[in-house]
Amino acid sequence: MSFCRMVGASFTTIDRDKFDSSRSTYFPATHHQRSTVQCRPSTSVSIRRASRWYAIFKAKCPDAHASSTQLALPRTPSLTLRSSHSVLITGPSEGGLGAETAISLAHANPALLILVGRSLSKIQPTIDAIHAVNPSIAVKFIATDLTSLNSVREAAREILSDASITHIDVLINNAAVMACPYELTVDGFELQFATAHLGHFVLTKHILPKLRASAGAGKPQTRIINVSSLGNTLGGIRWDDPSYTKRPEEYKPWDAYGQAKTANVLFTVALNKRVLAKTGIRSYALHPGGIYTNLLRYMNDELMEEITQRVMKGQMKFKTVQQGCATTLRAALDPELEKEGEDGVFLSDCQFTKDPELVAPRALAGEDAERLWELSEELVGEKFEL
């Protein structure tokens, strides 16, 4: 049986002991055989731009992608997705990590996939790909702009009032923007920090009753997954000026990205302290790996050359998008994670890690996690209380 083949009626097991090592990913062979579903030519400007960078990069670094040996993915007990599972994913636009995660989950026949994005036109290709896998899967699109807190609150109200969404078993806070020029949102927050953290902070707070409905029903593995990055090592939280409004001249795209990705991890630490004991809902953060997706839309020649040089020196390896979302899937579904370490927070290559080259110690600091929680409440103008 190839890696991640979906079997069973009432639940699905992803067999990680018999995976296809040439793919190094948590996807069934059928998913790769349906490559036309996920790899259609796109007219998206951002995807075209990412593809151009990728072509240039591959010409210089033909061996850049990680091999199965280099990834060393674990062989651990099976992942489980029950047919009653409802999963919410933010940022599942075509060609990205969120879309690939949703398409993979579709092979397991979940009860409901809730896709949260800016517009239906951006998410429709993902919906089509899901239904190409299984036309019977219920997919619900929720429109929201994570850079607008009013938009996030409205989306949350829609989710809470929808009788067909009885519960949410897994929330995957995936959406992000990377290394963009300096820009403030409609609420006055720096764009990367607002998209990756503040929008997800408010969304998670407001839809928590749906997650509690899952945990309260005795379902195991109700989880909140925050997709971070080793980018957290690039910079911490600017406590006195997170949006660079006091000192805009200090803005650097990668520093701001580091702040946003650090916030993802600190939010996870704080969730486990505040929410786990009272609800049984556990949170994990993760680094999916270096992946060529539409996050590259802000890359310029200078930034791309910097990455290329690091790869040529052997300092970086890249994954396919299929390999990349393997860690997301394990964080979301593997029942064995709790057994591996009660204090496990951050995963990379599907394994818990505290390697400072992957997750900065400050990103795991409990005091900073509490400080960010309080700062976030102050910035968004509402308390996140149980």
C-alpha positions as CSV (number, residue, x, y, z in Angstrom):
1,M,0.0,0.0,0.0
2,S,1.5,3.4,-1.0
3,F,2.0,6.1,1.6
4,C,-1.2,7.7,2.7
5,R,-3.6,5.5,0.9
6,M,-7.1,6.1,2.3
7,V,-9.0,3.1,3.5
8,G,-12.0,2.3,5.6
9,A,-15.5,3.6,5.9
10,S,-16.0,5.1,9.4
11,F,-12.4,6.4,9.6
12,T,-9.3,6.7,7.5
13,T,-5.8,5.5,8.3
14,I,-2.8,6.9,6.6
15,D,-0.2,4.2,6.7
16,R,3.2,5.8,7.2
17,D,5.1,2.5,7.5
18,K,4.6,1.7,3.9
19,F,5.1,5.0,2.1
20,D,6.5,5.5,-1.3
21,S,9.9,6.9,-0.5
22,S,10.3,8.4,-3.9
23,R,7.6,10.9,-3.0
24,S,8.4,11.5,0.6
25,T,4.9,12.8,1.3
26,Y,1.6,12.0,3.0
27,F,-0.4,11.6,-0.1
28,P,-2.0,8.6,-1.8
29,A,-0.8,7.4,-5.2
30,T,-4.1,8.4,-6.6
31,H,-3.4,12.0,-5.8
32,H,-0.2,12.0,-7.8
33,Q,-2.0,10.1,-10.6
34,R,-4.5,13.0,-10.7
35,S,-1.7,15.5,-11.1
36,T,-3.8,17.4,-13.7
37,V,-6.2,18.2,-10.8
38,Q,-3.6,20.2,-8.8
39,C,-1.2,21.3,-11.5
40,R,-3.3,23.0,-14.0
41,P,-1.8,26.0,-15.8
42,S,-2.8,29.2,-13.9
43,T,-3.4,32.7,-15.1
44,S,-2.7,34.0,-11.6
45,V,-0.1,36.8,-11.8
46,S,1.4,35.8,-8.5
47,I,1.7,32.1,-9.5
48,R,3.2,33.1,-12.9
49,R,5.8,35.3,-11.1
50,A,6.6,32.5,-8.6
51,S,7.0,30.1,-11.6
52,R,9.4,32.5,-13.3
53,W,11.6,32.7,-10.2
54,Y,11.4,28.9,-9.9
55,A,12.6,28.4,-13.5
56,I,15.5,30.8,-12.9
57,F,16.3,29.1,-9.6
58,K,16.2,25.6,-11.0
59,A,18.5,26.5,-13.8
60,K,21.1,27.6,-11.2
61,C,20.4,24.9,-8.6
62,P,19.1,21.8,-10.4
63,D,19.6,19.6,-7.2
64,A,17.9,22.0,-4.8
65,H,14.9,19.9,-3.9
66,A,15.2,17.7,-0.9
67,S,15.4,14.0,-1.6
68,S,13.6,11.4,0.5
69,T,16.8,10.5,2.2
70,Q,17.5,14.1,3.1
71,L,14.0,14.6,4.4
72,A,14.2,11.5,6.7
73,L,10.5,11.6,7.3
74,P,9.4,9.5,10.3
75,R,7.9,6.1,10.4
76,T,5.5,6.3,13.2
77,P,1.9,5.1,13.9
78,S,-0.9,5.8,11.5
79,L,-2.6,9.1,11.1
80,T,-6.4,9.0,11.5
81,L,-9.1,11.1,10.0
82,R,-12.7,10.2,10.9
83,S,-15.5,10.5,8.4
84,S,-17.2,12.9,10.8
85,H,-14.2,15.3,10.8
86,S,-14.7,18.9,9.9
87,V,-11.6,20.9,9.0
88,L,-11.2,24.6,8.5
89,I,-8.2,25.9,6.5
90,T,-7.3,29.6,5.9
91,G,-5.5,30.7,2.7
92,P,-6.2,27.6,0.5
93,S,-5.6,29.4,-2.8
94,E,-4.5,27.5,-5.9
95,G,-1.0,26.1,-5.8
96,G,-0.3,26.9,-2.2
97,L,0.2,24.8,0.9
98,G,-3.4,25.3,2.2
99,A,-4.8,24.1,-1.1
100,E,-2.6,21.0,-1.1
101,T,-3.5,20.2,2.4
102,A,-7.2,20.4,1.6
103,I,-6.9,18.3,-1.5
104,S,-5.0,15.6,0.5
105,L,-7.6,15.6,3.2
106,A,-10.3,15.1,0.5
107,H,-8.9,11.6,-0.1
108,A,-9.9,10.7,3.4
109,N,-13.6,11.6,2.9
110,P,-14.0,14.2,5.7
111,A,-17.5,15.3,6.6
112,L,-16.8,18.9,5.8
113,L,-13.9,21.1,4.5
114,I,-14.3,24.8,5.3
115,L,-12.1,27.0,3.1
116,V,-11.6,30.6,4.3
117,G,-10.2,33.0,1.7
118,R,-10.5,36.5,0.2
119,S,-12.7,35.6,-2.8
120,L,-14.4,32.6,-4.3
121,S,-12.6,33.1,-7.6
122,K,-9.2,32.5,-5.8
123,I,-10.5,29.4,-4.0
124,Q,-12.7,27.8,-6.7
125,P,-9.8,25.9,-8.3
126,T,-9.1,24.3,-5.0
127,I,-12.8,23.4,-4.6
128,D,-12.8,21.9,-8.1
129,A,-9.7,19.8,-7.3
130,I,-11.4,18.5,-4.1
131,H,-14.5,17.5,-6.0
132,A,-12.3,15.9,-8.7
133,V,-11.0,13.6,-5.9
134,N,-14.5,13.0,-4.4
135,P,-17.6,14.9,-5.7
136,S,-19.6,14.0,-2.6
137,I,-17.4,15.9,-0.1
138,A,-19.1,18.9,1.4
139,V,-17.0,22.0,0.9
140,K,-18.0,25.4,2.3
141,F,-16.4,28.6,1.3
142,I,-16.3,31.5,3.7
143,A,-15.2,34.9,2.4
144,T,-12.9,36.9,4.6
145,D,-10.0,39.3,4.4
146,L,-7.6,38.5,7.3
147,T,-6.2,42.0,7.0
148,S,-9.5,43.5,8.1
149,L,-10.7,42.6,11.6
150,N,-14.3,43.5,10.8
151,S,-14.2,41.1,7.9
152,V,-12.8,38.4,10.1
153,R,-15.5,39.0,12.7
154,E,-18.2,38.8,10.1
155,A,-16.8,35.5,8.8
156,A,-16.7,34.1,12.3
157,R,-20.4,35.1,12.8
158,E,-21.2,33.3,9.6
159,I,-19.5,30.2,10.8
160,L,-21.1,30.3,14.2
161,S,-24.6,30.8,12.8
162,D,-24.3,28.1,10.2
163,A,-26.3,25.1,11.4
164,S,-24.5,22.8,9.0
165,I,-21.2,23.5,10.8
166,T,-21.9,21.7,14.0
167,H,-18.3,21.5,15.1
168,I,-14.8,22.0,13.9
169,D,-12.2,19.3,14.7
170,V,-9.2,20.9,13.2
171,L,-8.4,24.6,12.6
172,I,-5.4,25.2,10.3
173,N,-4.3,28.8,10.4
174,N,-2.3,28.7,7.2
175,A,-2.7,32.1,5.4
176,A,0.3,34.4,5.3
177,V,2.1,37.0,3.2
178,M,5.9,37.0,3.0
179,A,8.5,39.8,2.7
180,C,6.2,42.4,1.2
181,P,6.8,46.1,0.9
182,Y,5.8,48.2,3.9
183,E,2.0,48.5,4.0
184,L,-0.6,49.1,6.7
185,T,-4.0,47.4,6.8
186,V,-7.3,49.2,7.0
187,D,-6.9,48.8,10.8
188,G,-3.5,50.4,10.8
189,F,-1.4,47.2,11.4
190,E,1.7,46.1,9.4
191,L,0.5,43.7,6.7
192,Q,2.5,40.6,7.5
193,F,1.8,40.8,11.2
194,A,-1.9,41.4,10.6
195,T,-2.4,38.6,8.1
196,A,-0.4,35.9,9.8
197,H,-1.2,36.7,13.4
198,L,-3.8,39.2,14.3
199,G,-6.4,38.0,11.8
200,H,-5.9,34.4,13.0
201,F,-6.0,35.5,16.7
202,V,-9.4,37.1,16.2
203,L,-10.7,34.2,14.0
204,T,-9.6,31.6,16.5
205,K,-11.1,33.5,19.4
206,H,-14.5,33.9,17.8
207,I,-14.9,30.3,16.4
208,L,-13.6,28.6,19.5
209,P,-17.2,27.5,20.4
210,K,-17.2,25.3,17.3
211,L,-13.9,23.7,18.4
212,R,-15.2,23.3,21.9
213,A,-18.2,21.5,20.4
214,S,-15.8,18.9,19.0
215,A,-13.7,18.5,22.1
216,G,-16.8,18.5,24.3
217,A,-18.3,15.6,22.3
218,G,-15.4,13.5,23.4
219,K,-13.6,13.5,20.1
220,P,-9.9,13.1,20.3
221,Q,-7.4,15.4,18.7
222,T,-9.3,18.6,18.4
223,R,-6.5,20.9,17.3
224,I,-5.4,24.4,16.3
225,I,-2.5,24.3,13.8
226,N,-0.5,27.5,13.2
227,V,1.6,27.3,10.1
228,S,4.8,29.2,11.0
229,S,8.2,28.9,9.4
230,L,11.9,28.9,10.2
231,G,11.4,32.5,9.3
232,N,10.7,33.0,13.0
233,T,14.5,33.0,13.5
234,L,14.8,36.2,11.4
235,G,13.3,38.5,14.0
236,G,11.3,38.7,17.2
237,I,8.3,40.8,18.3
238,R,8.8,44.6,18.2
239,W,7.0,45.1,21.5
240,D,6.8,48.9,21.4
241,D,6.2,49.3,17.6
242,P,4.9,46.0,16.0
243,S,3.5,47.9,13.0
244,Y,6.5,50.2,12.4
245,T,4.2,53.2,12.7
246,K,6.6,55.0,15.2
247,R,9.7,54.3,13.1
248,P,8.6,53.3,9.6
249,E,12.2,53.8,8.3
250,E,13.2,50.7,10.2
251,Y,11.0,48.4,8.2
252,K,12.7,45.5,6.5
253,P,10.6,42.9,4.8
254,W,12.4,39.9,6.3
255,D,12.5,41.3,9.8
256,A,8.7,41.8,9.6
257,Y,8.2,38.3,8.3
258,G,10.3,37.0,11.2
259,Q,8.0,38.9,13.6
260,A,4.9,37.4,12.0
261,K,6.2,33.9,12.1
262,T,7.5,34.3,15.7
263,A,3.9,35.4,16.6
264,N,2.6,32.2,15.2
265,V,4.7,30.1,17.5
266,L,4.1,32.3,20.6
267,F,0.4,32.1,19.9
268,T,0.6,28.4,19.9
269,V,2.5,28.4,23.3
270,A,-0.1,30.6,24.8
271,L,-3.0,28.6,23.4
272,N,-1.6,25.4,25.1
273,K,-1.3,27.2,28.4
274,R,-4.7,28.9,28.4
275,V,-6.9,26.6,26.4
276,L,-5.6,23.0,26.6
277,A,-6.3,22.4,30.3
278,K,-9.9,23.8,30.1
279,T,-11.0,22.4,26.8
280,G,-8.6,19.6,25.7
281,I,-7.9,21.5,22.5
282,R,-4.2,21.3,21.7
283,S,-2.2,23.6,19.4
284,Y,0.9,23.0,17.3
285,A,3.1,25.3,15.2
286,L,5.3,24.1,12.4
287,H,7.8,24.8,9.7
288,P,6.6,23.3,6.4
289,G,9.9,23.7,4.6
290,G,11.1,25.9,1.8
291,I,8.5,25.7,-0.9
292,Y,7.9,27.5,-4.2
293,T,4.3,28.9,-3.9
294,N,2.6,32.2,-4.6
295,L,4.2,33.5,-1.4
296,L,7.0,34.4,-3.7
297,R,5.0,37.1,-5.4
298,Y,7.0,39.9,-3.6
299,M,10.4,38.4,-4.3
300,N,12.7,40.7,-6.2
301,D,16.0,40.0,-7.9
302,E,18.0,40.8,-4.8
303,L,16.0,38.6,-2.4
304,M,15.9,35.8,-5.0
305,E,19.7,35.9,-5.5
306,E,20.2,35.7,-1.7
307,I,18.2,32.5,-1.5
308,T,19.9,31.1,-4.6
309,Q,23.3,31.7,-3.1
310,R,22.3,30.0,0.2
311,V,21.0,27.0,-1.7
312,M,24.2,26.8,-3.8
313,K,26.2,26.8,-0.6
314,G,24.2,23.9,0.8
315,Q,22.5,26.0,3.5
316,M,19.0,25.4,2.2
317,K,16.9,22.6,0.6
318,F,13.5,23.0,-1.0
319,K,10.5,20.7,-0.9
320,T,7.7,20.2,-3.3
321,V,4.3,21.5,-2.1
322,Q,3.3,17.9,-1.5
323,Q,6.3,17.3,0.7
324,G,5.7,20.6,2.4
325,C,2.2,19.9,3.8
326,A,3.2,16.6,5.2
327,T,4.2,18.3,8.5
328,T,0.8,20.1,8.5
329,L,-1.0,16.8,8.1
330,R,0.9,15.1,10.9
331,A,0.3,18.1,13.3
332,A,-3.4,18.0,12.5
333,L,-4.0,14.3,12.6
334,D,-1.4,12.1,14.3
335,P,-2.8,10.8,17.6
336,E,0.7,9.8,18.7
337,L,2.0,13.4,18.9
338,E,0.9,13.8,22.5
339,K,2.7,10.6,23.5
340,E,5.9,11.8,22.0
341,G,6.1,14.8,24.3
342,E,3.6,16.7,26.4
343,D,5.6,19.9,25.9
344,G,6.0,19.5,22.1
345,V,5.0,22.7,20.3
346,F,7.0,23.1,17.1
347,L,7.4,20.5,14.2
348,S,9.8,20.5,11.2
349,D,10.1,17.5,8.8
350,C,7.2,15.9,10.8
351,Q,9.2,15.8,14.0
352,F,9.2,17.9,17.2
353,T,12.2,20.1,17.4
354,K,13.8,22.8,19.5
355,D,16.7,23.2,17.2
356,P,17.5,27.0,17.5
357,E,18.2,27.0,13.7
358,L,14.6,26.1,13.1
359,V,12.8,27.7,16.1
360,A,14.3,30.6,18.1
361,P,14.2,30.1,21.8
362,R,12.4,33.4,22.2
363,A,9.5,32.0,20.1
364,L,9.0,29.2,22.7
365,A,9.3,31.5,25.7
366,G,6.2,31.3,28.0
367,E,6.6,34.9,29.2
368,D,6.8,36.3,25.7
369,A,3.8,34.2,24.7
370,E,1.7,35.8,27.5
371,R,3.0,39.2,26.6
372,L,2.0,38.7,23.0
373,W,-1.4,37.5,24.0
374,E,-2.0,40.7,26.0
375,L,-0.6,42.9,23.3
376,S,-2.8,41.2,20.7
377,E,-5.9,41.8,22.9
378,E,-4.9,45.4,23.2
379,L,-4.3,45.8,19.5
380,V,-7.6,44.1,18.3
381,G,-9.6,45.8,21.1
382,E,-11.1,42.6,22.6
383,K,-10.3,40.0,25.2
384,F,-9.7,36.4,24.2
385,E,-11.3,34.7,27.2
386,L,-12.8,31.2,27.6
